Amino acid sequence: MAATKILNTAWGVIPHFSSSSVARSVKFYTEDLHFNLGGIDPEDAAEPNMCSVAIGIGAMKGNIYLFQNNTGESLSPSTAMIALGTEAVDQYYDLLQAEGRVKIVDPIKDQPWGYRQFTIEDPDGNKIQFFRFLEGGNPGDGSE
C-alpha cells in the first residue's frame, strides 16, 4: 500500500498536555472552558493518571489528553490550536471574558497569516489558541 493511501486514513490529532494535577485539570477544562469529559483513568482515584477532554461533535472534534506529571521534573507547557466556527470564535471569547475564570494571554484579533484568534492558558501553563479562518469559510456550524 502506498504511503499516501495509508496516510489519507488519518482522521484526527490529539495533543498531550502535562498536568501537575489531573483532578484540577478536569475541573478547569470542564467548568471553566466548558469542555466535555471524555474519560478519566482511574475513575475512582483522588488524583487520576490521565483524562481526555473534548469540544465539538463528530470525528473532527477537538480532543486533548492530559497526563499526570509524576517525574518530579518541572512541566514543559505545550500549545494546541482548535478551530471554531465563523461566529463561534468571537462568541466563545466573549463568554470566557465575561465569566472571568480563564487566563486570556492573547486577546482576540485578526492575524496577518489569515486567522482570527485568541489564546488562553491553563493552570499548568499549557496554551490553547482558538481560531477561525478570515477567508475561505469555516466548517463548524454546530451540527454533525
VEXKOL-527818 format. One record per residue: y, z, x of N, C-alpha, C, O, CB in turn; residue in one letter. Coordinates in Angstrom, 1 decimal, padded with zeros to 4 digits. Glycine has a CB too. Example, Ala and Ser with C-alpha at 12.3 -4.5 7.8 and 13.67 -1.06 7.14 Angstrom:
    n.y    n.z    n.x   ca.y   ca.z   ca.x    c.y    c.z    c.x    o.y    o.z    o.x   cb.y   cb.z   cb.x aa
 -005.7  007.8  013.2 -004.5  007.8  012.3 -003.3  007.8  013.2 -003.3  008.5  014.2 -004.5  009.0  011.3  A
 -002.2  007.1  012.8 -001.1  007.1  013.7  000.0  007.9  012.9  001.1  008.0  013.4 -000.6  005.7  014.1  S
***
This chain:
    n.y    n.z    n.x   ca.y   ca.z   ca.x    c.y    c.z    c.x    o.y    o.z    o.x   cb.y   cb.z   cb.x aa
 -001.2  000.0  000.9  000.0  000.0  000.0  001.2  000.0  000.9  001.3  000.8  001.8  000.0  001.2 -001.0  M
  002.2 -000.9  000.6  003.4 -001.0  001.4  004.3  000.3  001.2  004.3  000.9  000.2  004.2 -002.2  001.0  A
  005.0  000.6  002.3  005.8  001.8  002.3  006.8  001.8  001.1  007.0  002.8  000.4  006.6  002.0  003.6  A
  007.4  000.7  000.8  008.4  000.6 -000.3  007.8  000.9 -001.6  008.4  001.6 -002.4  009.0 -000.8 -000.3  T
  006.5  000.4 -001.9  005.9  000.7 -003.1  005.6  002.2 -003.2  005.7  002.8 -004.3  004.6 -000.1 -003.2  K
  005.2  002.8 -002.1  004.9  004.3 -002.1  006.2  005.0 -002.4  006.2  005.9 -003.3  004.2  004.7 -000.8  I
  007.2  004.7 -001.7  008.5  005.5 -001.8  009.2  005.3 -003.1  010.0  006.1 -003.5  009.4  005.1 -000.6  L
  008.9  004.1 -003.7  009.5  003.9 -005.0  009.0  004.8 -006.1  009.5  004.8 -007.3  009.4  002.5 -005.4  N
  008.0  005.6 -005.8  007.5  006.5 -006.8  008.2  007.9 -006.8  008.0  008.7 -007.7  006.0  006.8 -006.5  T
  009.2  008.0 -005.9  010.0  009.3 -005.8  010.7  009.5 -007.2  011.2  008.5 -007.7  011.0  009.3 -004.7  A
  010.7  010.7 -007.6  011.4  011.0 -008.9  012.3  012.2 -008.9  012.9  012.5 -009.9  010.4  011.2 -010.0  W
  012.5  012.8 -007.7  013.4  013.9 -007.7  013.5  014.5 -006.3  012.6  014.3 -005.4  013.0  015.0 -008.7  G
  014.5  015.3 -006.0  014.7  016.0 -004.8  015.0  017.5 -005.2  015.8  017.7 -006.1  015.9  015.4 -004.0  V
  014.4  018.4 -004.5  014.6  019.8 -004.8  015.0  020.5 -003.6  014.2  020.8 -002.7  013.3  020.5 -005.4  I
  016.3  020.9 -003.5  016.7  021.7 -002.3  016.2  023.1 -002.3  015.9  023.7 -003.4  018.3  021.7 -002.3  P
  016.0  023.6 -001.1  015.6  025.0 -000.9  016.8  025.8 -000.4  017.4  025.4  000.6  014.3  025.1  000.1  H
  017.1  026.9 -001.0  018.1  027.8 -000.5  017.5  029.1 -000.1  016.5  029.6 -000.7  019.2  028.1 -001.6  F
  018.0  029.7  001.0  017.5  031.1  001.3  018.3  032.1  000.5  019.5  031.8  000.1  017.8  031.4  002.9  S
  017.7  033.2  000.2  018.3  034.2 -000.6  018.0  035.6  000.0  016.9  035.9  000.5  017.8  034.2 -002.1  S
  019.0  036.5  000.1  018.7  037.8  000.6  018.2  038.7 -000.5  017.6  039.8 -000.3  020.0  038.4  001.1  S
  018.3  038.2 -001.8  017.7  038.9 -002.9  017.4  037.9 -004.1  018.4  037.5 -004.7  018.6  040.1 -003.4  S
  016.2  037.5 -004.2  015.9  036.6 -005.3  016.2  037.1 -006.7  016.7  036.4 -007.5  014.4  036.2 -005.2  V
  016.0  038.4 -006.9  016.4  039.1 -008.2  017.9  038.9 -008.4  018.3  038.5 -009.5  016.1  040.6 -008.2  A
  018.7  039.1 -007.4  020.2  038.9 -007.6  020.5  037.4 -007.8  021.4  037.0 -008.6  021.0  039.4 -006.3  R
  019.8  036.5 -007.1  020.0  035.1 -007.3  019.6  034.6 -008.7  020.4  033.8 -009.3  019.1  034.3 -006.3  S
  018.5  035.1 -009.2  018.2  034.8 -010.6  019.3  035.2 -011.6  019.7  034.4 -012.4  016.9  035.5 -011.0  V
  019.8  036.4 -011.4  020.9  036.8 -012.3  022.2  035.9 -012.1  022.7  035.5 -013.1  021.3  038.3 -011.9  K
  022.5  035.6 -010.9  023.7  034.8 -010.7  023.5  033.4 -011.3  024.4  032.9 -012.0  024.0  034.6 -009.1  F
  022.4  032.7 -011.0  022.2  031.4 -011.4  022.0  031.3 -012.9  022.5  030.3 -013.5  021.0  030.8 -010.7  Y
  021.3  032.2 -013.5  021.1  032.2 -015.0  022.3  032.7 -015.8  022.6  032.1 -016.8  019.9  032.9 -015.4  T
  022.9  033.8 -015.3  024.0  034.3 -016.1  025.4  033.8 -015.8  026.2  033.5 -016.7  024.0  035.8 -015.9  E
  025.7  033.6 -014.5  027.0  033.1 -014.1  027.1  031.6 -014.1  028.2  031.1 -014.5  027.3  033.7 -012.7  D
  026.1  030.9 -013.6  026.1  029.4 -013.6  025.5  028.8 -014.8  025.6  027.6 -015.0  025.4  028.9 -012.4  L
  024.8  029.6 -015.7  024.1  029.1 -016.9  023.0  028.2 -016.7  022.7  027.3 -017.5  025.2  028.4 -017.8  H
  022.3  028.3 -015.5  021.1  027.5 -015.3  020.0  028.1 -016.1  020.0  029.2 -016.5  020.8  027.5 -013.7  F
  018.9  027.4 -016.2  017.6  027.9 -016.8  016.7  028.3 -015.7  016.6  027.7 -014.6  017.0  026.8 -017.7  N
  016.0  029.4 -015.9  015.0  029.9 -015.0  013.7  029.1 -015.2  013.2  029.1 -016.3  014.7  031.4 -015.2  L
  013.3  028.4 -014.2  012.1  027.6 -014.2  010.8  028.4 -014.0  009.8  028.2 -014.6  012.1  026.5 -013.3  G
  011.0  029.4 -013.1  009.8  030.2 -012.7  010.2  031.2 -011.7  011.2  031.0 -011.0  008.6  029.4 -012.2  G
  009.4  032.3 -011.5  009.7  033.3 -010.6  008.3  033.8 -010.1  007.4  033.9 -010.9  010.5  034.5 -011.2  I
  008.2  034.1 -008.8  006.9  034.5 -008.2  007.1  035.6 -007.2  007.9  035.5 -006.3  006.2  033.3 -007.6  D
  006.4  036.7 -007.3  005.6  037.0 -008.5  006.4  037.5 -009.7  007.5  038.1 -009.4  004.5  038.1 -008.1  P
  006.0  037.3 -010.9  006.8  037.6 -012.1  007.0  039.0 -012.2  008.1  039.4 -012.8  006.1  037.0 -013.3  E
  006.1  039.9 -011.8  006.3  041.3 -012.1  006.9  042.1 -010.9  006.9  043.3 -011.0  004.9  041.9 -012.4  D
  007.4  041.4 -009.9  007.9  042.1 -008.7  009.4  042.5 -008.9  010.1  041.7 -009.5  007.8  041.3 -007.5  A
  009.8  043.7 -008.4  011.2  044.0 -008.5  012.0  043.1 -007.6  013.1  042.8 -007.9  011.4  045.5 -008.0  A
  011.4  042.7 -006.5  012.1  041.7 -005.6  011.1  040.5 -005.4  010.3  040.6 -004.5  012.5  042.3 -004.3  E
  011.2  039.5 -006.2  010.3  038.3 -006.1  010.5  037.6 -004.7  011.5  037.8 -004.0  010.5  037.4 -007.2  P
  009.4  036.8 -004.4  009.5  036.0 -003.2  010.3  034.7 -003.4  010.9  034.2 -002.5  008.1  035.6 -002.8  N
  010.2  034.1 -004.6  010.9  032.9 -004.9  011.2  032.7 -006.3  010.6  033.4 -007.2  010.1  031.7 -004.3  M
  012.1  031.8 -006.6  012.4  031.4 -008.0  012.8  029.9 -008.0  013.2  029.4 -007.0  013.4  032.3 -008.7  C
  012.7  029.3 -009.2  013.3  028.0 -009.4  014.2  028.1 -010.5  014.0  028.7 -011.6  012.1  026.9 -009.6  S
  015.3  027.4 -010.4  016.4  027.3 -011.5  016.7  025.8 -011.7  016.6  025.0 -010.8  017.6  028.2 -011.1  V
  017.2  025.5 -012.9  017.4  024.1 -013.2  018.5  024.0 -014.2  018.8  024.9 -015.0  016.2  023.4 -013.7  A
  019.2  022.8 -014.2  020.1  022.4 -015.3  019.7  021.0 -015.6  019.2  020.3 -014.8  021.6  022.6 -014.9  I
  020.0  020.6 -016.8  019.8  019.2 -017.2  018.4  019.1 -018.0  017.7  020.1 -018.2  019.8  018.3 -016.0  G
  018.1  017.9 -018.3  016.9  017.6 -019.0  016.1  016.4 -018.4  016.8  015.6 -017.7  017.1  017.3 -020.5  I
  014.9  016.3 -018.6  014.1  015.2 -018.2  013.8  015.2 -016.7  014.0  016.3 -016.0  014.8  013.9 -018.5  G
  013.3  014.1 -016.2  012.9  014.1 -014.8  014.0  014.2 -013.8  013.8  014.6 -012.6  012.1  012.8 -014.5  A
  015.2  013.9 -014.2  016.3  013.9 -013.3  017.2  015.2 -013.3  018.3  015.2 -012.8  017.2  012.7 -013.6  M
  016.6  016.2 -013.9  017.4  017.5 -013.9  017.6  018.0 -012.5  016.9  017.7 -011.6  016.6  018.5 -014.8  K
  018.6  018.9 -012.4  019.0  019.5 -011.1  018.2  020.7 -010.9  018.4  021.7 -011.6  020.5  019.8 -011.0  G
  017.3  020.7 -009.9  016.5  021.9 -009.6  016.9  022.5 -008.2  017.3  021.7 -007.4  015.0  021.5 -009.5  N
  016.8  023.8 -008.1  017.0  024.4 -006.8  015.9  025.5 -006.7  015.7  026.3 -007.7  018.4  025.1 -006.7  I
  015.3  025.6 -005.6  014.3  026.7 -005.3  015.0  027.6 -004.4  015.6  027.2 -003.4  013.0  026.1 -004.7  Y
  014.9  028.9 -004.7  015.4  030.0 -003.8  014.3  030.8 -003.3  013.5  031.3 -004.1  016.5  030.8 -004.6  L
  014.3  031.0 -002.0  013.2  031.8 -001.3  013.8  033.0 -000.6  014.8  033.0  000.0  012.5  030.9 -000.3  F
  013.1  034.1 -000.8  013.5  035.4 -000.2  013.4  035.2  001.3  012.4  034.7  001.9  012.5  036.5 -000.6  Q
  014.5  035.6  002.0  014.6  035.6  003.4  014.0  036.9  004.0  014.6  038.0  003.9  016.0  035.4  004.0  N
  012.7  036.9  004.4  012.0  038.1  004.9  012.0  038.1  006.5  011.3  039.0  007.0  010.6  038.1  004.4  N
  012.8  037.2  007.1  012.7  037.2  008.6  013.5  038.2  009.3  013.3  038.5  010.4  013.1  035.8  009.0  T
  014.5  038.8  008.6  015.4  039.7  009.2  016.5  039.0  009.9  017.5  039.7  010.4  014.7  040.6  010.1  G
  016.4  037.7  010.0  017.5  036.9  010.6  018.6  036.7  009.6  018.4  036.7  008.4  016.9  035.6  011.2  E
  019.8  036.3  010.1  020.9  036.0  009.2  020.6  034.7  008.5  019.9  033.8  009.0  022.2  035.9  010.0  S
  021.1  034.6  007.3  020.8  033.4  006.5  021.6  032.2  007.0  022.7  032.4  007.5  021.2  033.7  005.0  L
  021.1  031.1  006.9  021.8  029.8  007.2  022.0  029.1  005.8  021.1  028.5  005.3  021.0  028.9  008.1  S
  023.3  029.3  005.3  023.5  028.7  004.0  023.3  027.2  003.9  023.5  026.5  005.0  025.0  029.0  003.6  P
  022.9  026.7  002.8  022.7  025.3  002.5  023.7  024.8  001.5  024.4  025.5  000.9  021.2  025.0  002.1  S
  023.7  023.4  001.3  024.5  022.8  000.3  023.7  021.8 -000.5  022.9  021.1  000.1  025.8  022.1  001.0  T
  023.9  021.7 -001.8  023.3  020.7 -002.6  024.4  020.1 -003.5  025.4  020.7 -003.7  022.2  021.3 -003.5  A
  024.2  018.9 -003.9  025.1  018.2 -004.9  024.3  018.0 -006.2  023.2  017.6 -006.2  025.6  016.9 -004.3  M
  025.0  018.2 -007.3  024.5  018.0 -008.6  025.4  017.1 -009.4  026.6  017.5 -009.5  024.2  019.3 -009.4  I
  025.0  016.0 -009.8  025.8  015.0 -010.6  025.8  015.5 -012.1  024.7  015.8 -012.6  025.3  013.6 -010.5  A
  026.9  015.5 -012.7  027.1  015.8 -014.1  027.7  014.6 -014.9  028.2  013.7 -014.2  028.0  017.0 -014.3  L
  027.6  014.6 -016.2  028.1  013.5 -017.0  029.6  013.4 -016.8  030.3  014.3 -016.3  027.8  013.7 -018.4  G
  030.2  012.3 -017.2  031.6  012.0 -017.0  032.5  013.1 -017.5  033.4  013.6 -016.7  032.0  010.7 -017.7  T
  032.4  013.6 -018.7  033.3  014.6 -019.2  032.8  016.0 -018.8  033.6  016.9 -018.7  033.4  014.5 -020.7  E
  031.6  016.1 -018.5  030.9  017.4 -018.3  031.4  018.1 -017.0  031.5  019.3 -017.0  029.5  017.3 -018.2  A
  031.7  017.3 -016.0  032.1  018.0 -014.7  033.4  018.7 -014.9  033.6  019.9 -014.4  032.3  016.9 -013.6  V
  034.4  018.2 -015.6  035.6  018.9 -015.9  035.4  020.1 -016.9  036.0  021.1 -016.7  036.7  018.0 -016.5  D
  034.6  019.9 -017.9  034.3  020.9 -018.8  033.6  022.1 -018.2  033.9  023.3 -018.4  033.4  020.4 -020.0  Q
  032.6  021.8 -017.3  031.9  022.9 -016.6  032.9  023.6 -015.6  032.8  024.9 -015.6  030.7  022.3 -015.8  Y
  033.7  022.9 -014.9  034.7  023.5 -014.1  035.6  024.5 -014.9  035.8  025.6 -014.5  035.5  022.5 -013.3  Y
  036.1  024.0 -016.0  037.0  024.8 -016.9  036.2  026.1 -017.3  036.8  027.1 -017.4  037.5  024.0 -018.1  D
  034.9  025.9 -017.7  034.2  027.1 -018.2  034.0  028.1 -017.1  034.2  029.3 -017.3  032.8  026.6 -018.7  L
  033.6  027.6 -015.9  033.4  028.6 -014.8  034.7  029.3 -014.4  034.7  030.5 -014.1  032.8  027.9 -013.6  L
  035.8  028.5 -014.4  037.1  029.1 -014.1  037.5  030.1 -015.1  038.0  031.2 -014.8  038.1  028.0 -013.9  Q
  037.3  029.8 -016.4  037.7  030.7 -017.5  036.8  032.0 -017.4  037.4  033.1 -017.7  037.5  030.1 -018.8  A
  035.6  031.9 -017.1  034.7  033.1 -017.1  035.0  034.0 -015.8  034.8  035.2 -015.9  033.2  032.7 -017.0  E
  035.4  033.3 -014.8  035.9  034.1 -013.6  034.8  034.8 -012.8  035.2  035.8 -012.1  036.9  035.0 -014.0  G
  033.6  034.5 -012.9  032.5  035.2 -012.2  031.9  034.4 -011.0  031.1  035.0 -010.3  031.4  035.4 -013.2  R
  032.4  033.2 -010.8  031.8  032.3 -009.8  032.9  032.0 -008.8  034.1  031.7 -009.1  031.3  031.0 -010.4  V
  032.5  032.1 -007.5  033.5  031.8 -006.4  033.6  030.3 -006.3  032.6  029.6 -005.9  033.0  032.4 -005.1  K
  034.7  029.7 -006.7  035.0  028.3 -006.5  035.7  028.1 -005.2  036.8  028.6 -005.0  035.9  027.7 -007.7  I
  035.0  027.4 -004.2  035.6  027.3 -002.9  036.4  026.0 -002.7  037.3  026.0 -001.9  034.5  027.3 -001.9  V
  036.1  025.0 -003.5  036.9  023.8 -003.5  037.2  023.4 -005.0  036.3  023.1 -005.7  036.2  022.6 -002.8  D
  038.5  023.5 -005.4  038.8  023.2 -006.8  038.5  021.7 -007.1  038.4  020.9 -006.2  040.3  023.5 -007.0  P
  038.5  021.4 -008.4  038.1  020.1 -008.8  039.3  019.1 -008.4  040.4  019.4 -008.6  037.9  020.0 -010.3  I
  038.8  017.9 -007.9  039.8  016.9 -007.6  039.1  015.6 -007.3  037.9  015.6 -007.0  040.7  017.3 -006.3  K
  039.8  014.5 -007.4  039.3  013.2 -007.1  039.2  013.0 -005.5  040.2  013.4 -004.8  040.1  012.1 -007.7  D
  038.1  012.5 -005.0  037.9  012.4 -003.6  038.1  010.9 -003.2  037.8  010.0 -004.0  036.6  012.9 -003.1  Q
  038.5  010.6 -002.0  038.7  009.2 -001.6  037.3  008.4 -001.5  037.4  007.2 -001.5  039.3  009.1 -000.2  P
  036.2  009.1 -001.5  034.9  008.4 -001.5  034.4  008.1 -002.9  033.3  007.6 -003.0  033.9  009.3 -000.8  W
  035.2  008.3 -003.9  034.9  007.9 -005.3  034.2  008.9 -006.1  033.6  008.5 -007.2  034.0  006.7 -005.2  G
  034.3  010.2 -005.8  033.8  011.3 -006.6  034.9  012.1 -007.2  035.9  012.3 -006.5  032.8  012.1 -005.8  Y
  034.7  012.7 -008.3  035.5  013.8 -008.8  034.6  015.0 -008.7  033.5  015.0 -009.2  036.0  013.6 -010.3  R
  035.0  016.0 -007.9  034.0  017.1 -007.6  034.7  018.4 -007.4  035.9  018.5 -007.2  033.2  016.7 -006.4  Q
  033.9  019.5 -007.5  034.3  020.8 -007.1  033.1  021.5 -006.5  032.0  021.1 -006.7  034.9  021.6 -008.3  F
  033.4  022.6 -005.7  032.3  023.3 -005.0  032.3  024.8 -005.3  033.4  025.4 -005.3  032.4  023.0 -003.5  T
  031.1  025.3 -005.6  031.0  026.8 -005.8  030.2  027.3 -004.7  029.5  026.6 -004.0  030.4  027.1 -007.2  I
  030.2  028.7 -004.5  029.4  029.3 -003.5  028.6  030.5 -004.2  029.2  031.2 -005.0  030.3  029.9 -002.4  E
  027.3  030.6 -003.9  026.5  031.7 -004.5  026.7  032.9 -003.6  027.3  032.9 -002.5  025.0  031.3 -004.6  D
  026.1  034.0 -004.0  026.3  035.3 -003.2  025.8  035.3 -001.8  026.2  036.1 -001.0  025.6  036.4 -003.9  P
  024.9  034.3 -001.4  024.4  034.2 -000.1  025.1  033.1  000.7  024.7  032.8  001.8  022.9  033.9 -000.1  D
  026.2  032.5  000.2  026.9  031.5  000.9  026.4  030.1  000.7  027.0  029.2  001.3  026.9  031.8  002.3  G
  025.4  029.9 -000.1  024.9  028.5 -000.4  026.0  027.9 -001.3  026.6  028.5 -002.1  023.5  028.6 -001.1  N
  026.2  026.6 -001.1  027.2  025.9 -001.9  026.5  024.8 -002.7  025.6  024.2 -002.4  028.2  025.3 -000.9  K
  027.1  024.6 -003.9  026.8  023.5 -004.8  028.0  022.8 -005.1  029.0  023.3 -005.6  026.0  024.0 -006.1  I
  028.0  021.4 -004.9  029.0  020.6 -005.3  028.6  019.9 -006.6  027.6  019.2 -006.6  029.4  019.5 -004.2  Q
  029.4  020.1 -007.6  029.2  019.4 -008.9  030.1  018.2 -008.9  031.3  018.3 -008.6  029.4  020.3 -010.1  F
  029.6  017.0 -009.2  030.4  015.8 -009.1  030.1  014.8 -010.2  029.1  014.9 -010.9  030.2  015.2 -007.8  F
  031.0  013.8 -010.3  030.7  012.6 -011.1  031.4  011.4 -010.4  032.2  011.6 -009.5  031.3  012.7 -012.6  R
  030.9  010.2 -010.7  031.5  009.0 -010.1  032.8  008.7 -010.8  032.9  008.9 -012.0  030.5  007.8 -010.2  F
  033.8  008.3 -010.0  035.1  007.9 -010.6  035.0  006.5 -011.2  035.7  006.3 -012.2  036.2  007.9 -009.5  L
  034.1  005.7 -010.7  034.0  004.3 -011.3  032.5  004.0 -011.4  031.6  004.6 -010.8  034.6  003.3 -010.4  E
  032.2  003.1 -012.3  030.8  002.6 -012.5  030.0  003.4 -013.5  028.8  003.0 -013.7  030.2  002.7 -011.2  G
  030.5  004.3 -014.2  029.8  005.1 -015.2  028.9  006.2 -014.6  028.6  006.2 -013.5  028.9  004.1 -016.0  G
  028.6  007.1 -015.5  027.8  008.3 -015.1  026.8  008.5 -016.2  027.1  008.7 -017.4  028.7  009.5 -015.0  N
  025.5  008.5 -015.8  024.5  008.9 -016.8  024.7  010.4 -017.1  025.5  011.0 -016.5  023.1  008.6 -016.2  P
  024.0  010.8 -018.1  024.0  012.3 -018.4  024.9  012.6 -019.6  025.9  013.3 -019.5  024.6  013.0 -017.2  G
  024.5  012.0 -020.7  025.2  012.3 -022.0  024.7  013.5 -022.7  025.1  013.8 -023.8  025.2  011.0 -022.9  D
  023.7  014.1 -022.1  023.1  015.3 -022.8  021.9  015.1 -023.6  021.3  016.0 -024.2  024.1  016.0 -023.6  G
  021.4  013.8 -023.7  020.2  013.5 -024.5  019.2  013.0 -023.5  019.5  012.5 -022.4  020.5  012.5 -025.6  S
  017.9  013.1 -023.9  016.8  012.7 -023.0  016.8  011.2 -022.8  016.0  010.6 -022.1  015.5  013.1 -023.6  E
***
